[in-house]
Amino acid sequence: MTQTITSLTPVPETSGRRDRLAHGPNVLFVYGTLQFDAVLKALLGRIPEQVPASAPGYRAAKLKGRVYPGLVQTGGGSAPGTVLLNLSNDEWRILDSFEDEHYELQEVPLSNGKLGWAYVWPGGDVQAAVWSASEFEDHHLEEYAARCARIAPGLAAGEPKGE
C-alpha cells in the first residue's frame, strides 16, 4: 500500500518548539540520523510510518566536528530523506529536545509539492561536502543508536539532553 503525504492539523497540545506548529502540515521531513530505524526506535520506542521524499533546494551538509548533518538551503539540488507521519505530541517533544539547539524547525517544500516540517541548520560550521548516510551507517550508526537509547528516558521525562 502506498502512503501519500498529507497536511494534517496538529493537535493543540504543545511543548518546546512544537508551539510553532499552530498551523501547517503535521509531517516531519528527516534527512540525517533520524532516517535510520535504529535511531527512531531508540528515541521513540517505535518506528513511525514513513514515506520517501526529498527537499528541493536543500542539501544535507556535513557539519564540522559532528557525525550528523544540517539541512541547508542551496541554489539547486535536492536533499533525499524520509517523511515521518503520525507523530504524537510526546514524540514531537522528544524530537524537539533531541535536536541540537541550533536547529530551527521550519516548513520546507517537499518533492510532492506539499510542505513538511524539518530541523534546518541556520548556518555556521557547514562544510562544502554533502553528508553521507551510508558512511554514517558504516562508521557511526551502532554507537549513535546506543547513545540515543541511553538518553531517551530523560528526553521522554522532559529532561534536557545529556548522558
Backbone torsions as a table, in degrees:
resi	resn	phi	psi	omega
1	MET	NA	128.6	-179.9
2	THR	-90.5	129.9	179.7
3	GLN	-95.4	136.8	174.9
4	THR	-106.2	151.5	179.4
5	ILE	-83.6	129.5	178.8
6	THR	-127.9	159.4	174.0
7	SER	-89.7	126.8	179.5
8	LEU	-119.3	148.3	176.1
9	THR	-79.4	124.9	-179.3
10	PRO	-65.2	151.7	173.8
11	VAL	-67.9	138.5	-172.4
12	PRO	-61.9	-27.7	-179.5
13	GLU	-58.4	129.7	-174.8
14	THR	-131.1	162.1	177.7
15	SER	-160.7	137.4	176.7
16	GLY	56.6	-133.8	-179.7
17	ARG	-65.5	-19.9	-176.7
18	ARG	-59.7	-22.1	-178.8
19	ASP	-67.7	-12.8	175.5
20	ARG	-75.4	-9.0	-173.7
21	LEU	-94.7	39.6	-179.7
22	ALA	-64.6	-28.1	179.7
23	HIS	-140.8	154.6	173.0
24	GLY	113.8	-173.9	-175.4
25	PRO	-71.6	150.3	178.6
26	ASN	-108.0	49.0	177.5
27	VAL	-128.2	147.6	-178.9
28	LEU	-116.8	119.9	174.3
29	PHE	-84.2	123.1	178.2
30	VAL	-118.0	142.2	-170.4
31	TYR	-135.9	-1.6	-175.7
32	GLY	-129.2	-127.0	-173.8
33	THR	-64.5	-26.5	-179.8
34	LEU	-75.2	0.3	172.8
35	GLN	-78.2	-14.6	-173.0
36	PHE	-94.3	127.1	-179.6
37	ASP	-55.6	-38.3	-178.6
38	ALA	-61.9	-37.3	179.4
39	VAL	-72.1	-46.1	178.9
40	LEU	-60.7	-45.3	-179.8
41	LYS	-61.8	-41.1	-179.9
42	ALA	-65.3	-40.4	-176.5
43	LEU	-81.4	-45.0	-170.6
44	LEU	-103.2	-14.0	-177.3
45	GLY	79.7	4.7	178.1
46	ARG	-159.2	168.4	176.4
47	ILE	-110.5	108.9	-178.6
48	PRO	-64.1	160.3	174.3
49	GLU	-60.1	139.7	-174.4
50	GLN	-134.4	151.7	175.7
51	VAL	-135.3	129.9	176.2
52	PRO	-61.1	143.7	179.9
53	ALA	-159.7	174.5	171.6
54	SER	-144.5	163.4	-180.0
55	ALA	-117.1	97.2	179.6
56	PRO	-60.4	139.8	179.1
57	GLY	84.7	7.7	179.6
58	TYR	-130.6	162.7	171.3
59	ARG	-143.1	152.9	173.8
60	ALA	-88.8	104.1	-174.2
61	ALA	-93.2	143.7	170.4
62	LYS	-64.6	142.9	177.1
63	LEU	-114.3	138.2	-178.9
64	LYS	-59.5	128.2	174.8
65	GLY	73.0	13.1	-178.6
66	ARG	-129.4	151.4	176.7
67	VAL	-93.0	-9.7	179.4
68	TYR	-104.3	157.8	-176.8
69	PRO	-95.9	177.1	171.0
70	GLY	-127.5	136.6	177.5
71	LEU	-82.0	120.6	-178.7
72	VAL	-127.8	148.8	177.8
73	GLN	-72.7	144.7	177.2
74	THR	-133.1	171.4	176.8
75	GLY	-78.4	-15.9	-178.3
76	GLY	-161.2	-167.9	-179.7
77	GLY	74.4	-172.9	-177.7
78	SER	-158.3	132.8	178.6
79	ALA	-83.5	119.8	176.1
80	PRO	-74.1	151.5	178.6
81	GLY	-177.2	-154.2	-176.4
82	THR	-142.4	148.5	173.0
83	VAL	-103.8	128.5	175.2
84	LEU	-92.4	130.9	-177.4
85	LEU	-111.2	155.6	171.0
86	ASN	58.1	41.9	174.8
87	LEU	-76.1	137.5	176.8
88	SER	-78.3	166.4	176.1
89	ASN	-60.2	-39.2	177.6
90	ASP	-63.1	-40.2	178.7
91	GLU	-67.0	-40.2	174.9
92	TRP	-59.0	-43.9	-179.5
93	ARG	-62.3	-41.9	178.2
94	ILE	-62.4	-46.7	-178.9
95	LEU	-65.9	-39.1	175.7
96	ASP	-59.3	-43.1	179.6
97	SER	-69.7	-34.3	-178.5
98	PHE	-69.2	-40.6	-174.6
99	GLU	-68.1	142.9	178.2
100	ASP	-51.2	142.8	-177.6
101	GLU	-62.2	-15.8	179.8
102	HIS	-79.5	-21.7	179.6
103	TYR	-66.9	146.7	174.1
104	GLU	-117.8	129.5	177.6
105	LEU	-78.6	116.7	-176.7
106	GLN	-135.8	154.5	170.9
107	GLU	-77.6	136.4	176.7
108	VAL	-129.7	150.5	176.0
109	PRO	-71.9	141.7	178.1
110	LEU	-110.3	163.3	-175.4
111	SER	-62.7	-18.5	178.8
112	ASN	-89.7	5.7	179.3
113	GLY	88.5	-3.8	178.3
114	LYS	-97.5	178.1	177.0
115	LEU	-108.5	151.9	173.9
116	GLY	-144.5	158.4	176.5
117	TRP	-81.4	148.3	176.2
118	ALA	-150.6	149.9	173.4
119	TYR	-85.3	107.2	-174.2
120	VAL	-99.9	138.1	177.7
121	TRP	-85.9	121.1	-173.4
122	PRO	-77.4	-10.4	178.8
123	GLY	134.7	168.5	-177.8
124	GLY	83.7	140.0	178.0
125	ASP	63.8	14.8	-178.2
126	VAL	-87.7	132.5	176.1
127	GLN	-97.7	160.2	-179.5
128	ALA	-68.6	-26.1	-176.0
129	ALA	-72.7	149.3	173.7
130	VAL	-83.1	138.4	178.1
131	TRP	-66.9	140.6	-178.0
132	SER	-108.3	114.9	177.0
133	ALA	-63.9	-38.3	-178.7
134	SER	-69.1	-36.0	176.0
135	GLU	-65.5	-43.1	177.0
136	PHE	-60.0	-46.1	-178.9
137	GLU	-61.3	-42.9	-177.7
138	ASP	-70.8	-34.3	-170.0
139	HIS	-113.5	-19.4	-170.9
140	HIS	-132.6	-20.3	-170.0
141	LEU	-56.8	-48.4	-175.3
142	GLU	-59.1	-49.2	179.7
143	GLU	-66.8	-39.6	-179.0
144	TYR	-64.7	-45.5	178.8
145	ALA	-63.2	-37.7	177.4
146	ALA	-64.0	-41.2	176.8
147	ARG	-63.1	-42.2	178.5
148	CYS	-60.4	-41.3	178.5
149	ALA	-63.4	-36.2	178.8
150	ARG	-68.1	-37.7	-176.0
151	ILE	-91.1	-14.4	-176.0
152	ALA	-56.6	-44.2	-180.0
153	PRO	-59.7	-39.3	177.5
154	GLY	-66.3	-42.0	177.8
155	LEU	-61.6	-43.5	179.6
156	ALA	-63.4	-29.9	179.7
157	ALA	-85.9	1.3	179.0
158	GLY	84.6	11.8	179.1
159	GLU	-81.7	155.6	177.8
160	PRO	-65.1	154.9	179.1
161	LYS	-63.1	138.4	179.3
162	GLY	171.5	175.1	-179.2
163	GLU	-104.9	NA	NA
